[in-house]
Amino acid sequence: MREDESLGALVAEASTHISTLVRAEIELAKSELKFDAKRVGMATGLFAAAAFTLHLVLILASFTIAYVLHDAVGLSTWLSFLIVTVFYLVTAGILGFVGYRRLQGLAGFKRTRRSLQNLKSTDETPHLEPVPTTPTTTAGEVGAHRATIAS
């Protein structure tokens, strides 16, 4: 510790160092977030492209299944396509029903609500009066007794 500096100067220097450190940490977090956001954006684009490609594959596979039913089983073309369409409608209905059932099973913040109710019930219990932390004398009153002695 430097002996020639006052306490106020040391506090000011420390607060400058702390604010510089906080700014540097914020800049580091921003740069890390930018890097992560770019990677997430790229991955999202790639997933979207893969999903679109899989959608096209599903359409082509549907045509393939319909024509296989037409050729191998001997069904008419319209009946083959109707069977594939009904299969997809049933699959979509089942998936929608399962999704709906999953949404009905949401907890709805039950644990958080219970925790808040417990906190509320503990707040209603009587507390002891807090001890005042403010001094009983103000800055103007400190040393007032000396003025009476000097006169």
HELIX and SHEET records of a PDB file:
HELIX    1   1 LEU A    7  VAL A   68  1                                  62    
HELIX    2   2 LEU A   69  VAL A   73  3                                   5    
HELIX    3   3 THR A   77  GLN A  104  1                                  28    
HELIX    4   4 LYS A  110  ASP A  123  1                                  14    
HELIX    5   5 ALA A  144  ALA A  150  1                                   7    
END                                                                             
